[in-house]
Amino acid sequence: MTTDGARLPTLEDVAQVAGVSRATVSRVINGIRNVNPELHEVVWNAVQATGYVPNRAARSLVTRRTGTIALVVSDAESHDDDPFMSRFFSDPFFGRVVGGLLSTLRPARMQLGLQLVGTDEARKRLVGDLRQGQADGAVVLSLHPDDTLPALLIDAGVPGVVIGRPATPVPISYVDVANDRGAALAAEHLAATGRRRLGMITGPAHVPASADRAAGFRTALTGFGAIPSVEGNFTHESGDAAMRRLIASHPDLDGVFVANDLMAQGALSVLRELGRRVPEEIAVVGFDDSSAALAARPPLTTVRQPLEDMAAESARLLIAHIDNPKLLPQTVIFEPTLVVRSSG
């Protein structure tokens, strides 16, 4: 009964509205997969029409599942007062990942939880919590090469998928973009537009994506000689600092590849301050095609990685591993594209 004496809708009410059996309604609501897909929409429409609220606790007892997956951001060192916490909520990269995950999880009636871990102790504690049923599995964003979390998940038998190639090979599914080919697109574009004195602002050398982008850019420019580079850490501020160092040591550069859009945005602000006209005197190409690329002045030519699609695929893979614990690890690589705007 409700507080006003009205009867709460039941599974039988949903079954009557949907025109199916109570058992079918139960299987759909509990996420059991051997149901005709066409019936899913019928049942959930009936759930909405009747106002029935599934009992999550009861569902967990039946299915041994929580209906939740964890997005785990595993950093080298992050604490409650660490600036990384604020970077998570301000960096468009992470927002795009969350949006992509939700595009798959919402239709599957699954929820998303966020976990930020920065120490080995925190990782072990998280894996223990996942084993105890805090979530059904984890999508991992790993930000340093010695991260033990993917291996801990495998050892504990917790379903997991990593966004980005793990630095240390482990038998876990992962989704990535062809970073080397994306950087090659940037190099080919700069060369095709007549740029000959090229430089690069890389991400952290220990991050696989950074190393792949740097290698792809240099390989595509064989014959151009040494490519000067300065390392950043994927933030706006590090792009600013790296551009100052790069232009101070190589003032004649006429083209720069920057390993992500936030750093490129910082680099553009420095060039503007120094009175260097973009793209007339120096072209700038970024990587990601995030909101930072559109906010940059001038709007940034960049390599697009389909991050929303990558995150959505990681959620699909994770659900598949949850449904079938014997499923072998899979690798899905997305192709990058070049988006030409006003910076070069």
Secondary structure in CASP SS format (residue, H / E / C, confidence):
PFRMAT SS
TARGET T0000
AUTHOR 0000-0000-0000
METHOD secondary structure of the structure
MODEL  1
M C 1.00
T C 1.00
T C 1.00
D C 1.00
G C 1.00
A C 1.00
R C 1.00
L C 1.00
P C 1.00
T C 1.00
L H 1.00
E H 1.00
D H 1.00
V H 1.00
A H 1.00
Q H 1.00
V H 1.00
A H 1.00
G C 1.00
V C 1.00
S C 1.00
R H 1.00
A H 1.00
T H 1.00
V H 1.00
S H 1.00
R H 1.00
V H 1.00
I H 1.00
N C 1.00
G C 1.00
I C 1.00
R C 1.00
N C 1.00
V C 1.00
N C 1.00
P H 1.00
E H 1.00
L H 1.00
H H 1.00
E H 1.00
V H 1.00
V H 1.00
W H 1.00
N H 1.00
A H 1.00
V H 1.00
Q H 1.00
A H 1.00
T H 1.00
G C 1.00
Y C 1.00
V C 1.00
P C 1.00
N C 1.00
R H 1.00
A H 1.00
A H 1.00
R H 1.00
S H 1.00
L H 1.00
V H 1.00
T H 1.00
R C 1.00
R C 1.00
T C 1.00
G C 1.00
T E 1.00
I E 1.00
A E 1.00
L E 1.00
V E 1.00
V E 1.00
S E 1.00
D C 1.00
A C 1.00
E C 1.00
S C 1.00
H C 1.00
D C 1.00
D C 1.00
D C 1.00
P H 1.00
F H 1.00
M H 1.00
S H 1.00
R H 1.00
F H 1.00
F H 1.00
S H 1.00
D C 1.00
P H 1.00
F H 1.00
F H 1.00
G H 1.00
R H 1.00
V H 1.00
V H 1.00
G H 1.00
G H 1.00
L H 1.00
L H 1.00
S H 1.00
T H 1.00
L H 1.00
R C 1.00
P C 1.00
A C 1.00
R C 1.00
M C 1.00
Q E 1.00
L E 1.00
G E 1.00
L E 1.00
Q E 1.00
L E 1.00
V E 1.00
G C 1.00
T C 1.00
D H 1.00
E H 1.00
A H 1.00
R H 1.00
K H 1.00
R H 1.00
L H 1.00
V H 1.00
G H 1.00
D H 1.00
L H 1.00
R H 1.00
Q C 1.00
G C 1.00
Q C 1.00
A C 1.00
D C 1.00
G C 1.00
A E 1.00
V E 1.00
V E 1.00
L E 1.00
S E 1.00
L C 1.00
H C 1.00
P C 1.00
D C 1.00
D C 1.00
T C 1.00
L H 1.00
P H 1.00
A H 1.00
L H 1.00
L H 1.00
I H 1.00
D H 1.00
A H 1.00
G C 1.00
V C 1.00
P C 1.00
G E 1.00
V E 1.00
V E 1.00
I E 1.00
G C 1.00
R C 1.00
P C 1.00
A C 1.00
T C 1.00
P C 1.00
V C 1.00
P C 1.00
I C 1.00
S E 1.00
Y E 1.00
V E 1.00
D E 1.00
V E 1.00
A C 1.00
N H 1.00
D H 1.00
R H 1.00
G H 1.00
A H 1.00
A H 1.00
L H 1.00
A H 1.00
A H 1.00
E H 1.00
H H 1.00
L H 1.00
A H 1.00
A H 1.00
T C 1.00
G C 1.00
R C 1.00
R C 1.00
R C 1.00
L E 1.00
G E 1.00
M E 1.00
I E 1.00
T E 1.00
G C 1.00
P C 1.00
A C 1.00
H C 1.00
V C 1.00
P H 1.00
A H 1.00
S H 1.00
A H 1.00
D H 1.00
R H 1.00
A H 1.00
A H 1.00
G H 1.00
F H 1.00
R H 1.00
T H 1.00
A H 1.00
L C 1.00
T C 1.00
G C 1.00
F C 1.00
G C 1.00
A C 1.00
I C 1.00
P C 1.00
S E 1.00
V E 1.00
E E 1.00
G C 1.00
N C 1.00
F C 1.00
T C 1.00
H H 1.00
E H 1.00
S H 1.00
G H 1.00
D H 1.00
A H 1.00
A H 1.00
M H 1.00
R H 1.00
R H 1.00
L H 1.00
I H 1.00
A H 1.00
S H 1.00
H C 1.00
P C 1.00
D C 1.00
L C 1.00
D C 1.00
G E 1.00
V E 1.00
F E 1.00
V E 1.00
A C 1.00
N C 1.00
D H 1.00
L H 1.00
M H 1.00
A H 1.00
Q H 1.00
G H 1.00
A H 1.00
L H 1.00
S H 1.00
V H 1.00
L H 1.00
R H 1.00
E H 1.00
L C 1.00
G C 1.00
R C 1.00
R C 1.00
V C 1.00
P C 1.00
E C 1.00
E C 1.00
I C 1.00
A E 1.00
V E 1.00
V E 1.00
G E 1.00
F E 1.00
D E 1.00
D C 1.00
S C 1.00
S H 1.00
A H 1.00
A H 1.00
L H 1.00
A H 1.00
A C 1.00
R C 1.00
P C 1.00
P C 1.00
L C 1.00
T E 1.00
T E 1.00
V E 1.00
R E 1.00
Q C 1.00
P C 1.00
L H 1.00
E H 1.00
D H 1.00
M H 1.00
A H 1.00
A H 1.00
E H 1.00
S H 1.00
A H 1.00
R H 1.00
L H 1.00
L H 1.00
I H 1.00
A H 1.00
H H 1.00
I H 1.00
D H 1.00
N C 1.00
P C 1.00
K C 1.00
L C 1.00
L C 1.00
P C 1.00
Q C 1.00
T E 1.00
V E 1.00
I E 1.00
F E 1.00
E C 1.00
P C 1.00
T E 1.00
L E 1.00
V E 1.00
V C 1.00
R C 1.00
S C 1.00
S C 1.00
G C 1.00
END
